[in-house]
Amino acid sequence: MTEDGRRLAGLVQGGGYAQKAAVRNTQCWEIPDSVDDDQAIAVALQGNTAYHLLFSQLQIRANETVLIPAAAGGVGSLAVQLAAANGTRVVAMASTEEKRQLALDLGAKAVVDSSTEEDLAQRITAAAQEANGNRRDGINAALEMTGASMFATTLDVIQRNGRVATFGYASGIWPSLKSEDLLQTLLQKSVTLSGFWLPNVDATHQAFSTKSLFTMITQGQLRIISGGTYALGDAAQAHRDLASRTVTGKLSLDPSQ
């Protein structure tokens, strides 16, 4: 909060687990009165990430079908809502029945159990047909953040002329696909593959997306899913809970505790 009482949300490239942090003036934004602190925290990182993955990288369109992993997580839960609000059909992946139901409640048309890799490509394809009203259309665009074999599975289910945006490898394992197999898939299916890191989005576009997301929250069009707030000293526990895949939504740290 500023000396004159304004609340600000901002992004830092490391060093944010602190009571005070230096933030570039181009990467902080005033929070409207209609948005609370927890909502603003989620918008700054997860919200902007979901927004630019969908609209800057994948450039999703209405009446397409997009695959969203970890659909009950901080980025995923917002991506589901943003895509659905855009008129894009969502196939959501999540590891528990509770998380899959949450994804449906947030606007997904079909869900896939991601807790097992058995027949995963076939199950994603079936879910896409369900989302498309049993038409044979498949996945037009996909987010990928798991790495390991999920990277190859995503490329396997993507349709011709599809787009894939990768933004991490949460499994801790690099994708297992060989470079020659990757190139062959991209060429044969005319697939566009892009990487994404939020700091590479320029300040003007981040300011625009932040304002848009704040407006959607104010108008009741975007729901922030909170996974809980931890004291700053409990940051390690927050990371353990996140790694356990038992939490949903955005986890926050409170430096005042």
C-alpha positions as CSV (number, residue, x, y, z in Angstrom):
1,M,0.0,0.0,0.0
2,T,1.3,3.5,-0.9
3,E,1.6,6.4,1.5
4,D,-1.6,7.9,0.1
5,G,-3.6,4.7,0.7
6,R,-3.6,3.1,-2.8
7,R,-3.2,-0.6,-3.0
8,L,-0.8,-2.0,-5.7
9,A,-0.2,-5.4,-7.1
10,G,3.1,-6.1,-8.9
11,L,5.4,-8.7,-10.3
12,V,9.0,-9.4,-9.3
13,Q,11.5,-11.8,-11.0
14,G,12.5,-13.4,-7.7
15,G,12.7,-12.0,-4.2
16,G,9.0,-11.7,-3.6
17,Y,8.9,-13.9,-0.5
18,A,9.6,-10.9,1.7
19,Q,7.9,-8.1,3.7
20,K,9.3,-5.5,1.3
21,A,10.3,-5.9,-2.3
22,A,11.4,-3.6,-5.1
23,V,9.0,-3.6,-8.0
24,R,9.5,-1.9,-11.4
25,N,6.9,0.9,-11.8
26,T,6.0,-0.7,-15.2
27,Q,5.0,-3.9,-13.6
28,C,2.7,-2.8,-10.8
29,W,-0.9,-1.8,-11.1
30,E,-3.4,-0.1,-8.8
31,I,-6.0,-2.4,-7.4
32,P,-9.6,-1.2,-7.7
33,D,-11.7,-1.1,-4.6
34,S,-14.0,-3.8,-6.0
35,V,-11.1,-6.3,-6.0
36,D,-9.7,-7.7,-2.8
37,D,-6.0,-8.5,-2.1
38,D,-6.3,-12.3,-2.6
39,Q,-8.0,-11.7,-6.0
40,A,-5.3,-9.1,-7.0
41,I,-2.5,-11.5,-6.1
42,A,-3.9,-14.2,-8.4
43,V,-4.5,-11.8,-11.2
44,A,-0.9,-10.5,-11.2
45,L,0.8,-13.8,-12.0
46,Q,-1.7,-16.6,-12.6
47,G,-4.3,-14.4,-14.3
48,N,-1.9,-12.7,-16.6
49,T,-0.2,-16.0,-17.4
50,A,-3.5,-17.6,-18.4
51,Y,-4.6,-14.6,-20.4
52,H,-1.5,-14.4,-22.5
53,L,-1.2,-18.1,-23.0
54,L,-4.7,-18.2,-24.4
55,F,-4.9,-14.9,-26.3
56,S,-1.3,-14.0,-27.2
57,Q,0.3,-17.4,-27.7
58,L,-2.6,-19.7,-28.8
59,Q,-4.8,-17.0,-30.1
60,I,-7.9,-19.1,-29.3
61,R,-11.1,-18.4,-31.2
62,A,-14.8,-19.1,-30.5
63,N,-16.0,-22.5,-31.5
64,E,-12.5,-24.1,-31.2
65,T,-11.6,-26.6,-28.6
66,V,-8.7,-26.1,-26.2
67,L,-7.0,-28.6,-23.9
68,I,-6.2,-27.2,-20.4
69,P,-4.1,-29.3,-17.9
70,A,-4.2,-28.8,-14.1
71,A,-7.5,-27.2,-14.6
72,A,-8.2,-26.7,-10.9
73,G,-4.9,-25.0,-10.3
74,G,-4.1,-21.3,-10.1
75,V,-3.4,-20.9,-13.9
76,G,-5.7,-23.7,-15.0
77,S,-8.8,-22.6,-13.2
78,L,-8.5,-19.1,-14.7
79,A,-7.7,-20.4,-18.1
80,V,-10.9,-22.5,-18.1
81,Q,-13.0,-19.5,-17.3
82,L,-11.3,-17.2,-19.8
83,A,-11.6,-19.7,-22.6
84,A,-15.2,-20.5,-21.9
85,A,-16.1,-16.8,-21.7
86,N,-14.4,-16.4,-25.2
87,G,-16.8,-19.1,-26.6
88,T,-14.0,-21.7,-26.8
89,R,-14.9,-25.2,-25.8
90,V,-12.7,-26.5,-23.0
91,V,-11.4,-30.0,-22.4
92,A,-10.0,-29.9,-18.8
93,M,-7.6,-32.3,-17.2
94,A,-7.4,-32.8,-13.5
95,S,-6.3,-35.6,-11.1
96,T,-9.3,-36.0,-8.8
97,E,-13.1,-36.2,-9.2
98,E,-13.4,-33.0,-7.0
99,K,-11.0,-31.1,-9.2
100,R,-12.7,-32.3,-12.4
101,Q,-16.1,-31.2,-11.0
102,L,-14.7,-27.8,-10.3
103,A,-13.5,-27.5,-13.9
104,L,-17.0,-28.3,-15.1
105,D,-18.4,-25.8,-12.7
106,L,-16.0,-23.2,-14.1
107,G,-17.2,-23.8,-17.7
108,A,-15.4,-26.8,-19.1
109,K,-17.4,-28.9,-21.6
110,A,-15.6,-32.2,-20.8
111,V,-13.0,-33.5,-18.4
112,V,-10.2,-36.1,-18.4
113,D,-8.7,-37.9,-15.4
114,S,-5.0,-37.0,-15.5
115,S,-4.0,-39.1,-12.5
116,T,-3.0,-42.0,-14.8
117,E,-1.3,-42.0,-18.2
118,E,-3.1,-45.2,-19.3
119,D,-4.9,-44.6,-22.6
120,L,-4.6,-40.9,-22.0
121,A,-4.5,-39.8,-25.6
122,Q,-7.5,-41.9,-26.4
123,R,-9.4,-40.4,-23.5
124,I,-8.5,-36.9,-24.4
125,T,-9.7,-37.5,-28.0
126,A,-13.0,-39.0,-26.7
127,A,-13.5,-36.0,-24.4
128,A,-12.9,-33.6,-27.3
129,Q,-15.6,-35.3,-29.3
130,E,-17.9,-35.0,-26.3
131,A,-17.1,-31.3,-26.0
132,N,-17.8,-30.9,-29.7
133,G,-21.2,-32.5,-29.6
134,N,-19.9,-35.9,-30.7
135,R,-18.5,-34.4,-33.9
136,R,-15.1,-35.8,-35.0
137,D,-13.3,-32.5,-34.5
138,G,-10.5,-32.7,-32.0
139,I,-8.2,-30.4,-30.0
140,N,-7.3,-27.2,-31.9
141,A,-5.1,-25.6,-29.2
142,A,-3.5,-26.9,-26.1
143,L,-1.6,-25.7,-23.0
144,E,1.2,-27.9,-21.8
145,M,3.1,-27.6,-18.5
146,T,3.8,-31.1,-17.3
147,G,6.7,-32.2,-19.4
148,A,7.8,-35.9,-19.4
149,S,5.5,-38.0,-21.6
150,M,2.7,-35.5,-21.4
151,F,4.4,-33.3,-23.9
152,A,4.3,-36.1,-26.6
153,T,0.8,-36.9,-25.7
154,T,-0.3,-33.3,-26.2
155,L,1.3,-33.3,-29.7
156,D,-0.3,-36.6,-30.4
157,V,-3.9,-35.3,-29.8
158,I,-3.5,-31.9,-31.4
159,Q,-5.3,-31.5,-34.7
160,R,-3.7,-30.5,-38.0
161,N,-2.9,-26.8,-38.0
162,G,-3.2,-26.8,-34.2
163,R,-1.3,-24.7,-31.7
164,V,0.5,-25.8,-28.5
165,A,1.9,-23.4,-25.9
166,T,4.3,-24.9,-23.3
167,F,5.0,-23.0,-20.1
168,G,6.9,-25.4,-17.8
169,Y,7.6,-29.0,-16.8
170,A,5.9,-29.4,-13.5
171,S,6.8,-33.1,-13.4
172,G,10.5,-32.1,-13.1
173,I,11.3,-34.2,-16.1
174,W,12.1,-32.8,-19.5
175,P,9.9,-34.0,-22.4
176,S,11.1,-37.4,-23.6
177,L,10.4,-36.7,-27.3
178,K,13.4,-36.9,-29.6
179,S,14.1,-33.8,-31.6
180,E,13.7,-35.7,-34.9
181,D,10.3,-37.0,-33.8
182,L,9.3,-33.6,-32.6
183,L,10.2,-32.0,-36.0
184,Q,8.4,-34.7,-37.9
185,T,5.2,-34.1,-35.9
186,L,5.3,-30.4,-36.3
187,L,5.9,-30.7,-40.1
188,Q,3.4,-33.5,-40.8
189,K,0.6,-31.9,-38.9
190,S,1.5,-28.2,-39.5
191,V,1.5,-27.6,-35.7
192,T,2.7,-24.4,-34.2
193,L,4.7,-24.9,-30.9
194,S,5.6,-21.9,-28.7
195,G,7.2,-21.4,-25.4
196,F,6.0,-18.9,-22.8
197,W,7.4,-16.9,-19.9
198,L,5.3,-14.1,-18.5
199,P,8.2,-11.6,-18.1
200,N,8.7,-11.6,-21.8
201,V,5.3,-10.0,-22.3
202,D,5.8,-6.2,-22.6
203,A,4.5,-3.9,-19.9
204,T,1.8,-2.3,-22.0
205,H,0.2,-5.7,-22.8
206,Q,0.5,-6.7,-19.1
207,A,-1.2,-3.5,-18.0
208,F,-4.0,-4.2,-20.5
209,S,-4.6,-7.7,-19.4
210,T,-4.5,-6.8,-15.7
211,K,-7.1,-4.1,-16.2
212,S,-9.3,-6.5,-18.2
213,L,-9.1,-9.2,-15.5
214,F,-9.9,-6.8,-12.8
215,T,-12.9,-5.7,-14.8
216,M,-14.1,-9.3,-15.2
217,I,-13.8,-9.8,-11.4
218,T,-15.7,-6.6,-10.7
219,Q,-18.5,-7.7,-13.1
220,G,-18.7,-11.2,-11.6
221,Q,-17.4,-12.8,-14.8
222,L,-14.2,-14.3,-13.2
223,R,-14.0,-16.4,-10.1
224,I,-10.7,-16.6,-8.2
225,I,-10.2,-20.0,-6.6
226,S,-8.1,-19.7,-3.4
227,G,-6.1,-22.7,-2.1
228,G,-5.3,-20.9,1.2
229,T,-3.1,-18.3,2.7
230,Y,0.1,-19.3,4.5
231,A,2.3,-17.3,6.8
232,L,5.6,-16.2,5.2
233,G,7.5,-18.5,7.5
234,D,5.4,-21.5,6.2
235,A,6.5,-21.0,2.6
236,A,8.1,-24.4,2.6
237,Q,4.9,-26.1,3.7
238,A,3.0,-24.2,1.0
239,H,5.4,-25.7,-1.6
240,R,5.0,-29.1,-0.2
241,D,1.2,-28.8,-0.4
242,L,1.5,-27.6,-3.9
243,A,3.7,-30.5,-4.9
244,S,1.3,-33.0,-3.4
245,R,-1.4,-32.0,-5.9
246,T,-4.0,-32.0,-3.1
247,V,-4.8,-28.2,-3.3
248,T,-6.8,-26.2,-5.7
249,G,-6.5,-22.7,-7.0
250,K,-4.0,-20.1,-5.9
251,L,-1.8,-20.4,-2.8
252,S,-0.7,-17.1,-1.2
253,L,1.9,-16.1,1.4
254,D,1.1,-13.4,4.0
255,P,4.3,-11.5,5.0
256,S,2.5,-9.9,8.0
257,Q,2.1,-13.3,9.7
